[in-house]
């Protein structure tokens, strides 16, 4: 990065220097042929323009550059694959509509907002032009409706990461439709999507027919199970799922997920007050790669769940202690007041990557006064801290 911002005169001088340098280098190479003439900034080669813009590190500059001329717009449209508009404090919706057709090769798009600006029209524009999109962040988009999910399902089938946390207007029907078409999803954040993961009745025939030949009526409990089964069936590659504060999620739903998504690495069930030990047992037995589990305020969780996690380590490794890179590294059991120290200590002993020490606090037990005696290995044996830290660097 060059310190300071040159004025127009300096830019012109640099450009003239670039033309002289380019000509002399061509003559020295002896490659022959006509030397390309650069009469202005608009004549910069696409590769060089994209390289210059990429060093700026400011998406606002990319947007400004795309409006200079057709050549620059086309160059950036092909070269820019990552764009964030989180800096936009107002009119994000109109800005995205005006940009979508310019950046058709986007793979990562972040539209996270502090206050709701985005509307369905902007998401539909993205879906219409950005068919290569892999990662999309729409968190806190309170104004979006099911129209957005339907548009993404049709226009962005290659999505692997989708964050719609806080999008409280999305329904379970639209979410199911999306997962049926975007089957490459690996990370799905539904935190706070209370309508998308509820037990409300579904009226989508193709979903219901996949589970029964003929269903005339369904109770809300069965619908919740079907929602989780559909996600599990269509998103077998899922590695991270956040269902935080979706308080109608049940054990049956989590059990379906555990059996259908064995590659799950991170699951957040914080605030899912209806789940019990059955959910944790299913995850412990069905997801051997589980690294992070959030159970904050799940007050129906008891020692049985903790022992199932501890025993899953022994089962998966057949008694062998392999590298710390395997197994739980983050566990949040805050406000799980039914747990006792021996059960939680068993989990801590089974997974050396879990820590209660302040330097690497990854076992969260706040609000559980009975668990103050639980400690990780390096906290109990300070002389082992050095070795544990070195092992931790392995992953």
Secondary structure as GFF3:
##gff-version 3
##sequence-region A 1 395
A	DSSP	alpha_helix	8	29	.	.	.	ID=ss1
A	DSSP	three_ten_helix	41	43	.	.	.	ID=ss2
A	DSSP	alpha_helix	46	56	.	.	.	ID=ss3
A	DSSP	alpha_helix	59	66	.	.	.	ID=ss4
A	DSSP	alpha_helix	70	79	.	.	.	ID=ss5
A	DSSP	beta_strand	82	84	.	.	.	ID=ss6
A	DSSP	alpha_helix	92	99	.	.	.	ID=ss7
A	DSSP	beta_strand	108	110	.	.	.	ID=ss8
A	DSSP	alpha_helix	120	129	.	.	.	ID=ss9
A	DSSP	beta_strand	135	137	.	.	.	ID=ss10
A	DSSP	alpha_helix	146	155	.	.	.	ID=ss11
A	DSSP	beta_strand	161	163	.	.	.	ID=ss12
A	DSSP	alpha_helix	172	181	.	.	.	ID=ss13
A	DSSP	beta_strand	187	189	.	.	.	ID=ss14
A	DSSP	alpha_helix	205	209	.	.	.	ID=ss15
A	DSSP	alpha_helix	220	234	.	.	.	ID=ss16
A	DSSP	beta_strand	240	242	.	.	.	ID=ss17
A	DSSP	alpha_helix	251	260	.	.	.	ID=ss18
A	DSSP	beta_strand	266	268	.	.	.	ID=ss19
A	DSSP	alpha_helix	277	286	.	.	.	ID=ss20
A	DSSP	beta_strand	292	294	.	.	.	ID=ss21
A	DSSP	alpha_helix	303	317	.	.	.	ID=ss22
A	DSSP	beta_strand	330	332	.	.	.	ID=ss23
A	DSSP	alpha_helix	341	350	.	.	.	ID=ss24
A	DSSP	three_ten_helix	358	360	.	.	.	ID=ss25
A	DSSP	beta_strand	363	364	.	.	.	ID=ss26
A	DSSP	three_ten_helix	369	371	.	.	.	ID=ss27
A	DSSP	alpha_helix	377	380	.	.	.	ID=ss28
A	DSSP	three_ten_helix	382	384	.	.	.	ID=ss29
A	DSSP	alpha_helix	385	392	.	.	.	ID=ss30
###
